[in-house]
Amino acid sequence: MNNKTFHVGGSIDKALKGDSELQAFAILQEAWKVTAKNFLSFLPAIIGLFLAQVALLMLGLQVQLGDASLFFEAIVAGGEISSDIVQAGYMANFWSDVLSAPLYVGVSLMALNHAVGLPTKPSHLVKGFSFTLVSVVTMLLTSSLQGIGNAIFPIIGLFLSMGFSLAIILVCEKRITPLKAIQYSLVATVRKLMPMTAIYLVVLIMFFISFATAGVGLIWTIPFFFNVKGLVYRNLFGITLQVTSMKKGSDDDTTTSDDSEVFNA
């Protein structure tokens, strides 16, 4: 058995200098095709992540309010919502994102496979558990900074959300520290601010349309969003692949490719 690694796409140096190739229309067009191709195998993992985040959200509301239904009753009633309800909702959502980070990584790694033409299986969702600690720390830092940005001015929070969007993938795929990953992701975003803004604006509009359809559109939009990020990451920072070749039988037998995936050993 032989392991070989290959690099596809950009690099950290290119991304930080703004030399990576990133065209908004091309990314969105490719993401649409990639999502269609991998939809059935990707959707179960997306649903798994969604259900985990909902469960954690409910748990957070239950812990803070004593009864999670109080939050939803306040929202449905449409009257004045107390500051306690708002705070509980914010904190529950915050910790839901942070604690589901390993599953978020699993879905992101699947998207990286899609970005280089490799198939995935729903079971790949759990591959993010190998990065549990570092992913939770990264999500904690990025979510906290985004929260501060939102408190100052919502546009700042949106910008930071876009700027930090690749940090958690960088930590796992490039094996760098959370702080460096946050820095690299933000700098690379600023270097390609126009195409990044165009890409994320289209995705944001798709989310608004999805919510307008009572959430039905999210079945497509969420997988599309992750595949967009995978393709953006490939073009900016590049992806390292590990290909495992296995020789079977005698020495005269040919060597066949047995497995290949985004390098995450």
N, C-alpha and C positions, 0 to 999 in steps of 0.2 A: 504494500500500500504506500502510495506517494502523495504527499500534500504539496500543492503548488499555490502560490498566491499571485493575484493579478490586480492591477489598479485600473479603475474605470472612472473617467471624468476629470474634474478639477483637482485642486490641492489646497491645503491650508495657505501656503505662500501666495498662490494665485488669488485666492479669495480675499486675503487681507490687503492685497495690492489692487484689487478691483479688476484683475486680468481674466477672471473666469467668464465663460460665455453664458449669458442668461438672457433669453428672449421670452417675454411674457406669453405671447401668443403660441409659440412653439411648445412651451411647458404645459400650458392649459390644454392644447390640442392632444399632446402625447398622454397627459394624465387622463383625459377622457377615454382614449383607446385602451390604456393600461387598466383603468377601472372596469371597463366592459369585459376585458379579457379575463380578469381575475375576480370578478364580482362574486361568484358563487362560493369560491374558496375563502374569500376575504371577509364576506359579510358575517359569518358566524363569530369570527374573532372580534369584529366591531361590536356586535351585539353583546358578546361576553364582557368587553370593556365597559360598554354602556350600562349593563346591568350591575356590574361591580361598583361603578360610580354612583348609581342610584341608591344601591344598598348602603354605601358609605354615607351618602347624603342624608338618608333617612335616619341612620344611626346617629349622625351628628346632631340632627334636629331633635331626636329623642333625648339625647344626653342633655342638651341645653334647655329644651322647653318642657321636658317631662312627658310630652305627647306631641309627636311629629305632626299629627293632624291639625294642630293649632295653627301651624304655619300656612297650610293649604286652605284652611277655613278663612284665614285672614285675607289671603289673596283672592279667593273666590267671592268673598263678601264685597270686595271693591271699595270698602270704606277706608278710613284712616288707619294706616298700619303703624303700630307702635315701634319705637326705636329698638326695643328688645327683639321683636320679630325680625326686623331688618338685620340686626347684628347676628342673630342666630342663623339666618339664611346665608349671610356672607361667610361666616366662620365654617358652617357645615359644608358649603361649596368649596371653600379653601382646602379643608382637610380631606375632602373627597378627592380632589385633584392630586394632592400630595401623596396620599396613601395608595392611590391607584397607579402611581408612577411606573411600577414594574410592568403592569399590563399595558400601559401606554407605550413603554419601550418595546414590548413584544410586538404590538401592532406596527410601530415605526420601523422595526427591523424587517417585518414582512413587506412593508412598502419599499424598503431599500432593495429587497430581492426583486420586487416588481420593476423597479427602476433600471435594473440590469438584465431584465428578461427572464428571471428565474421564477418558477412557480412556488407557491406556498400552500401550507395546509393549516386548517383551523388550530391544530395542536401547537403550531409555532407560537401561538399567543403567550405560552408560558416561558418562552426563551428569555423574556425580560427579567425573570426571577434571578438570573445570574447577576443582575446589576441592581438588585433591590436597594442596597444602602446608598450607592452613588446616585441612583435615579431619584430616590426620595429626597436626598440632600439638594440635588439640582432643581427639582420641582419646587421645593420649599423656598429656595433662594429666588428663583424666577417669579414665582407667584407672589412672594412678599414684595419684590421690587415693582411688579405690575400693580399691586394694590396701592403702594405708595404713589405711583404715577397717576392712578385713577383718582386718588384723593386730591392730588394737586390740580389735575385737569384731565378729563376723560380722553382727550386726544393723545396725551402723553402715555396713558395706559395702553391705548391701542397700538401706538408706535412700539412700546416696549414688548408688547405681546408678539408683534411681528419680528422685532429685533432679536428676541430670545428664543424664537420658535425652533431653531436648530440646535440649541445648546444641549438638550438632553440626548440627542442623537450623537452629537460630537463626543460627549462623555463616554458613551458606550462603544461607538465605532472607532474612535481615534485614541481612546484610553488616555484622555487628558483630564485635568482636575475640573470640577464644576466652575470655579471662578474663571479659569482660562477659557472654558467652553462658552461661558456667557459673554466674555470679552470678544472672542473670535466670531461668535454668531452676530453680535451687535455691529462689530466693525464691518463684517462682510455684507450685512444688510445695508449699512450706510453707503458702502462703496457701490452697491447696486440698488440704490433707493428707488429709482423710477420703475424698473421692471418688477421689483419686489412689491412695491405699492400697488401696481396694476394687477399683479397676480392675486394678492390678498384682498384687494377690493372686489374682484370678481367672485372670489370664494365667499366673502362676506355677504355679497348680494345673493348668492346661491343659498346661504343659510337663512336670510330673511325670507326668501321665496319658500324655502322648505317649511319654516315656521308658519307661513301663511297658508300652507296646505295641511294644517293641523299636525305637522311633524312628519307626514308621510314622505316628503322629499328627502328627509335626513337619511333614509335608507341608501340613497345614492350619494348625497352630498358629503357625508362623513367619510366613506371610503375614498371618495374623490379628493377630499382635503388631505388625507394622509398620503395618498399617492402623489399629490402635488408637492408636498413637503419632501418626499423621497426623491423626486426628480430635481427639485431645487437643490437639495443637499448634494446629489450626484454631480450636478453641474458646477456648484461652488467649491465643494471640499473633496469630491471624489469618493469612491467606494472601493474598499479592499475586499476581494473575493478569495475564498479558499476553495480550491477544487481538489477533491480526493479521487485519485486514480487507483484502481485495483487490478492487479494482474492475476488472472485465474488460469489454473491448469499448468501446463508445461511452459518452459521459457519461450517456446515458439508461438504461444498464444498471444493474441494482441491485447494491449492494455486498454481497458474500457473505463470511461468516466462513470464512477459509481454515485457520486454526490457532489453538489456544489451549493454554496450559500454565502451570504455576507459573512465575512470573517468576524466571529465573535467568540473565539476560543479563549 
